[in-house]
């Protein structure tokens, strides 16, 4: 007779060992659990996980971690895993008028650059406060409280709408926290990837994550639990393959592909949502993905010169990437080729943070920059604040670029959420339909709602039979009090 048994009270690595042994014996789960010990788990995992490479064993160990007081850049990197479950602290509910609201990179502390950095950061937080108050007051004058609505609900809803605009002044360096639960295999890949990033803060956090897995965990009073993953993450190290690809593609773009590019390739930096045209071959798509991640070119511009290249040129670039690969290296996301629906979306950083939650998509991200311009919310235009908004955003962009010469990519922490950046989303139709329906609802932020509506429009143009089956919420159905 069938039976379902819930398990509790065993450390993650012991459970991973138990399930691995369970699959290799005729014992019941109760019998298996009674036979195991922590010491046996360590020896088994050392042999089968590391020596024999049975990576699926680590899928049975789920590790909860809380990563606190990290920048939005590091939070974005933490969450950039397809097989990831977690929650990030919402900026909407935080107060940024207190000391320590943003990251100051260790490398600039107690240097002449720290003051310049903090002046920009404090200016942005002042503007955030100013626009929060201004937008709320403007909305309160424009929209009277419905008779059936409670005062608290009215105020909370308008504050949420005001935040949607004010958040454009928040920036990559503000501090947040992330709680996650991942399998040990995903955690290992995540830490290795984070260790190889170009941001020192993120590398430091990756090392902290490893140490947290090897050390005593935080437990309820009276409990003394062993480390959560002392064996499964002990060998994690920076993903050297990612670093080698990054350096290779910089060289390839500089020395080999520049002849295929045209002079005005970098001139198209408007906000856009573009359904990609078909590629000539899988090779062309792979190389386009590698170039997209390396540059801030639009996919349309990349396709314009990539599609002119011969297969031999494509194969050479791909071979260069594959030659750098070692035995256990995973192929980069650019090799996730063959998806029928691909959207190149250039939008504000804040909106991209929201769409980043759609991890079932393949996402290839471009670097942070102020060179692609910024979005001006319609409410700002309507309220007559466009000149103030644009003048001050341009001032910040100038200061960030000036500071970048002195502190490199640490200046990226000062880029406000208003500025644009690109992500290539690859998906099937089922995921595209889910994404457009969910992200077009009135409760959402207007930025990604615009993207979702445009995605739906282009999908219906591609497949006309879908016209009458569209389930998106159009903007004409807007209700200011539904948030």
DAJOHU-V634916 format. One record per residue. N is the residue number from 0. RES is the residue in one letter. PSI is psi as a letter, one per 30 degrees, with the letter a starting at -180 (999 if undefined). Layout:
# DAJOHU-V634916
N,RES,PSI ; N,RES,PSI
This chain:
# DAJOHU-V634916
0,X,k ; 1,X,l ; 2,X,k ; 3,X,k ; 4,X,k ; 5,X,k ; 6,X,k ; 7,X,l ; 8,X,f ; 9,X,k ; 10,X,l ; 11,X,e ; 12,X,e ; 13,X,e ; 14,X,e ; 15,X,e ; 16,X,e ; 17,X,e ; 18,X,e ; 19,X,e ; 20,X,e ; 21,X,e ; 22,X,f ; 23,X,g ; 24,X,l ; 25,X,g ; 26,X,l ; 27,X,l ; 28,X,e ; 29,X,e ; 30,X,e ; 31,X,e ; 32,X,e ; 33,X,f ; 34,X,f ; 35,X,l ; 36,X,l ; 37,X,e ; 38,X,e ; 39,X,e ; 40,X,e ; 41,X,e ; 42,X,e ; 43,X,e ; 44,X,e ; 45,X,e ; 46,X,e ; 47,X,e ; 48,X,e ; 49,X,e ; 50,X,e ; 51,X,f ; 52,X,g ; 53,X,i ; 54,X,f ; 55,X,f ; 56,X,e ; 57,X,f ; 58,X,f ; 59,X,f ; 60,X,j ; 61,X,k ; 62,X,j ; 63,X,k ; 64,X,k ; 65,X,k ; 66,X,j ; 67,X,k ; 68,X,h ; 69,X,l ; 70,X,l ; 71,X,f ; 72,X,e ; 73,X,e ; 74,X,e ; 75,X,e ; 76,X,e ; 77,X,e ; 78,X,f ; 79,X,h ; 80,X,k ; 81,X,e ; 82,X,i ; 83,X,k ; 84,X,k ; 85,X,a ; 86,X,k ; 87,X,k ; 88,X,k ; 89,X,k ; 90,X,f ; 91,X,f ; 92,X,g ; 93,X,l ; 94,X,k ; 95,X,g ; 96,X,g ; 97,X,l ; 98,X,k ; 99,X,g ; 100,X,f ; 101,X,l ; 102,X,k ; 103,X,j ; 104,X,k ; 105,X,e ; 106,X,f ; 107,X,f ; 108,X,k ; 109,X,h ; 110,X,l ; 111,X,f ; 112,X,f ; 113,X,e ; 114,X,e ; 115,X,e ; 116,X,e ; 117,X,e ; 118,X,e ; 119,X,e ; 120,X,e ; 121,X,e ; 122,X,e ; 123,X,e ; 124,X,e ; 125,X,e ; 126,X,e ; 127,X,e ; 128,X,e ; 129,X,e ; 130,X,f ; 131,X,e ; 132,X,e ; 133,X,e ; 134,X,e ; 135,X,e ; 136,X,e ; 137,X,e ; 138,X,e ; 139,X,e ; 140,X,e ; 141,X,e ; 142,X,j ; 143,X,l ; 144,X,k ; 145,X,k ; 146,X,e ; 147,X,f ; 148,X,k ; 149,X,l ; 150,X,e ; 151,X,e ; 152,X,e ; 153,X,e ; 154,X,e ; 155,X,e ; 156,X,e ; 157,X,e ; 158,X,e ; 159,X,e ; 160,X,e ; 161,X,e ; 162,X,e ; 163,X,e ; 164,X,e ; 165,X,f ; 166,X,f ; 167,X,f ; 168,X,f ; 169,X,l ; 170,X,l ; 171,X,f ; 172,X,f ; 173,X,k ; 174,X,k ; 175,X,a ; 176,X,l ; 177,X,k ; 178,X,k ; 179,X,l ; 180,X,j ; 181,X,l ; 182,X,l ; 183,X,e ; 184,X,e ; 185,X,e ; 186,X,e ; 187,X,e ; 188,X,e ; 189,X,e ; 190,X,e ; 191,X,e ; 192,X,e ; 193,X,e ; 194,X,f ; 195,X,g ; 196,X,l ; 197,X,g ; 198,X,k ; 199,X,e ; 200,X,e ; 201,X,e ; 202,X,e ; 203,X,e ; 204,X,e ; 205,X,e ; 206,X,e ; 207,X,e ; 208,X,e ; 209,X,e ; 210,X,e ; 211,X,e ; 212,X,f ; 213,X,f ; 214,X,l ; 215,X,k ; 216,X,l ; 217,X,k ; 218,X,l ; 219,X,l ; 220,X,k ; 221,X,f ; 222,X,k ; 223,X,j ; 224,X,l ; 225,X,l ; 226,X,k ; 227,X,f ; 228,X,i ; 229,X,f ; 230,X,e ; 231,X,f ; 232,X,g ; 233,X,f ; 234,X,g ; 235,X,k ; 236,X,l ; 237,X,k ; 238,X,j ; 239,X,f ; 240,X,e ; 241,X,e ; 242,X,e ; 243,X,e ; 244,X,e ; 245,X,e ; 246,X,e ; 247,X,e ; 248,X,e ; 249,X,e ; 250,X,e ; 251,X,e ; 252,X,e ; 253,X,e ; 254,X,f ; 255,X,e ; 256,X,f ; 257,X,f ; 258,X,f ; 259,X,f ; 260,X,l ; 261,X,l ; 262,X,e ; 263,X,g ; 264,X,f ; 265,X,g ; 266,X,f ; 267,X,i ; 268,X,g ; 269,X,l ; 270,X,k ; 271,X,l ; 272,X,j ; 273,X,k ; 274,X,k ; 275,X,k ; 276,X,l ; 277,X,k ; 278,X,l ; 279,X,e ; 280,X,l ; 281,X,e ; 282,X,e ; 283,X,e ; 284,X,e ; 285,X,e ; 286,X,e ; 287,X,e ; 288,X,e ; 289,X,e ; 290,X,e ; 291,X,e ; 292,X,f ; 293,X,f ; 294,X,a ; 295,X,g ; 296,X,l ; 297,X,l ; 298,X,e ; 299,X,e ; 300,X,e ; 301,X,e ; 302,X,e ; 303,X,e ; 304,X,f ; 305,X,e ; 306,X,f ; 307,X,f ; 308,X,k ; 309,X,l ; 310,X,e ; 311,X,e ; 312,X,e ; 313,X,e ; 314,X,e ; 315,X,e ; 316,X,e ; 317,X,e ; 318,X,e ; 319,X,e ; 320,X,e ; 321,X,f ; 322,X,f ; 323,X,f ; 324,X,k ; 325,X,l ; 326,X,e ; 327,X,g ; 328,X,k ; 329,X,k ; 330,X,k ; 331,X,l ; 332,X,f ; 333,X,f ; 334,X,f ; 335,X,i ; 336,X,l ; 337,X,f ; 338,X,k ; 339,X,f ; 340,X,k ; 341,X,k ; 342,X,k ; 343,X,j ; 344,X,j ; 345,X,j ; 346,X,l ; 347,X,k ; 348,X,e ; 349,X,e ; 350,X,e ; 351,X,e ; 352,X,e ; 353,X,e ; 354,X,f ; 355,X,f ; 356,X,f ; 357,X,i ; 358,X,f ; 359,X,f ; 360,X,l ; 361,X,k ; 362,X,k ; 363,X,j ; 364,X,k ; 365,X,l ; 366,X,l ; 367,X,k ; 368,X,l ; 369,X,f ; 370,X,f ; 371,X,g ; 372,X,a ; 373,X,l ; 374,X,k ; 375,X,j ; 376,X,k ; 377,X,e ; 378,X,e ; 379,X,e ; 380,X,e ; 381,X,e ; 382,X,g ; 383,X,g ; 384,X,g ; 385,X,e ; 386,X,e ; 387,X,e ; 388,X,e ; 389,X,e ; 390,X,e ; 391,X,e ; 392,X,e ; 393,X,e ; 394,X,e ; 395,X,e ; 396,X,e ; 397,X,e ; 398,X,e ; 399,X,e ; 400,X,e ; 401,X,e ; 402,X,f ; 403,X,e ; 404,X,f ; 405,X,e ; 406,X,g ; 407,X,b ; 408,X,f ; 409,X,f ; 410,X,f ; 411,X,f ; 412,X,f ; 413,X,g ; 414,X,k ; 415,X,l ; 416,X,f ; 417,X,f ; 418,X,k ; 419,X,l ; 420,X,l ; 421,X,k ; 422,X,k ; 423,X,j ; 424,X,k ; 425,X,k ; 426,X,l ; 427,X,l ; 428,X,e ; 429,X,e ; 430,X,e ; 431,X,e ; 432,X,e ; 433,X,e ; 434,X,e ; 435,X,e ; 436,X,e ; 437,X,e ; 438,X,g ; 439,X,f ; 440,X,k ; 441,X,f ; 442,X,f ; 443,X,l ; 444,X,k ; 445,X,f ; 446,X,e ; 447,X,f ; 448,X,e ; 449,X,e ; 450,X,e ; 451,X,e ; 452,X,e ; 453,X,e ; 454,X,e ; 455,X,e ; 456,X,e ; 457,X,e ; 458,X,e ; 459,X,e ; 460,X,e ; 461,X,e ; 462,X,i ; 463,X,f ; 464,X,f ; 465,X,f ; 466,X,e ; 467,X,f ; 468,X,g ; 469,X,k ; 470,X,g ; 471,X,l ; 472,X,j ; 473,X,l ; 474,X,f ; 475,X,f ; 476,X,g ; 477,X,k ; 478,X,j ; 479,X,f ; 480,X,g ; 481,X,j ; 482,X,999
